[in-house]
Amino acid sequence: MIEAFLARDEGKTLEFKENCRPLRRIVQTAVAFANTAGGTIILGVRDRTKEVVGLGDPLLDEERLANAFADSIRPLLIPDIQVHAWRDRQVVFVSVPHGVGPYYVRSEGPELGVYVRLGSTNRAAGPEMLAELRLLARNTFYDEQPCPQASSDDLDVRVASELFAAVSRPLTPPKLRSLGLLVEQGGREVPSIGAVLLFGKTRERFFPSAALRCARFLGKDTARFLDQAEIDEHLPKAVDSAVAFIERHTRQGIEIGRVRRRDLPEYPVEAVREAVINALVHADYAIGGAGTKIAIFDDRIEITNPGLLPFGLTLEAALAGVSRLRNRVIGRTFRELGLIEQWGSGLGRIISACAHAGLPPPRFEELAANFRVTLFSERVTAPSRPEWQTQLLAHLAKEGRITTQAAARLWNASARTARNRLLKMVERGLIAEIGRGPTDPYRVYVPKGERSG
């Protein structure tokens, strides 16, 4: 069990601790995991080297942790705490579930004691994150809220009706209500925040940072602009405008077929379109001063939207097709308009389109308080892999682990050669080494675990 965790790096859902000191930091981590996406704390492992040092009295540490969580976290949080043996060492696993909070450190209070997980660090939740957590506790979304000071006259109903008519879905008053475009406030119907973001006539008056900013840079950094544009259209139309900007500033190749030739875009249109839609649907519009950005370089496109993955969702789950909306009104409207085909399929479609076009896999990242999709333009072929690497990876796929001595027998090589080969594969990120240190005679090698967060 522990080996699967040791093959991973610390991140959004995993933290290693050498011991229970200080308890305050462990409590903060538990709060951050509970608020963000759940996670596991493993005590008895050094965080930098992942050396398993064990705990002197794990049962006493287990009791300390249980008391600390019960006394120091509100609302009540009950992580699963278990003692596990690894060789002659004892470690403690603390499995923290994601829950509806916000959870906070009791001594710091419900305003200052709320923590969230950003990468491998705990951060105090700012006002926007705290507000989102509180909405989540009420099963309410930011874009479902009434838009302050807006009236139905602020919506461009004509454009909205034309967009719905184009997909043979009349935009009737009941449809406006069921999609959450109109909501009740003080006994009258007013536009929701999502409605203004989608179809507001003067959206910039209410959300000056919601425009989509596009730029083409010269080279591979942001030192020199070639062109830039600010797209402040209705969100469904902004998709087409953003894709058009990208197509203007990327190359078109030619593929010669048996009968005719056809244009071959530098980036697959499906991947570009899905990445733009993903950014607009999942952007955190509550973050002031931030907007979705598209940056085009000579070798890549970066599409960045404000806001991390929605609370309760990890990157691994999102890539596996699990969906969790941040903006329910915008998401439902995009789906009604046929811009979203199936919940949770967007990231998978981006990966598939890039692979089909012979491009490297796209990169998905949570950076500070943003989510970024990077598409790469250089077409690649599968790199040739030495036969000895293929043999080892096949063995690990079947058996799950291997020692240096077993690898030497597999390759019919000396122990020194086997050790050097294994180190090369560790350095390349193909496998992970698990042991107490470089001199541990019992160290083993396992498939490289995916990074979390």
Sequence and secondary structure as in RCSB ss.txt:
>XXXX:A:sequence
MIEAFLARDEGKTLEFKENCRPLRRIVQTAVAFANTAGGTIILGVRDRTKEVVGLGDPLLDEERLANAFADSIRP
LLIPDIQVHAWRDRQVVFVSVPHGVGPYYVRSEGPELGVYVRLGSTNRAAGPEMLAELRLLARNTFYDEQPCPQA
SSDDLDVRVASELFAAVSRPLTPPKLRSLGLLVEQGGREVPSIGAVLLFGKTRERFFPSAALRCARFLGKDTARF
LDQAEIDEHLPKAVDSAVAFIERHTRQGIEIGRVRRRDLPEYPVEAVREAVINALVHADYAIGGAGTKIAIFDDR
IEITNPGLLPFGLTLEAALAGVSRLRNRVIGRTFRELGLIEQWGSGLGRIISACAHAGLPPPRFEELAANFRVTL
FSERVTAPSRPEWQTQLLAHLAKEGRITTQAAARLWNASARTARNRLLKMVERGLIAEIGRGPTDPYRVYVPKGE
RSG
>XXXX:A:secstr
 HHHHHTS SBTTEEEESSS SHHHHHHHHHHHHHHT EEEEESB TTT  B   S HHHHHHHHHHHHHHHEES
    EEEEEEETTEEEEEEEE   SS  EEGGGHHHHS EEEETTEEEE  HHHHHHHHHHHTT  GGGSB TT 
 GGGB HHHHHHHHHTTT    HHHHHHTTSEEEETTEEEEBHHHHHHHBTTHHHH TT SEEEEEESTTSSSSE
EEEEEE S HHHHHHHHHHHHHHTS EEEEE SS EEEEESS HHHHHHHHHHHHHH  TTSTT   EEEE SSE
EEEEEES S TT  HHHHHTT    S HHHHHHHHHTTS  STT HHHHHHHHHHHTT    EEEEETTEEEEEE
E          HHHHHHHHHHHHHS B HHHHHHHHT  HHHHHHHHHHHHHTTSEEEESSSTT TT EEEE   
   
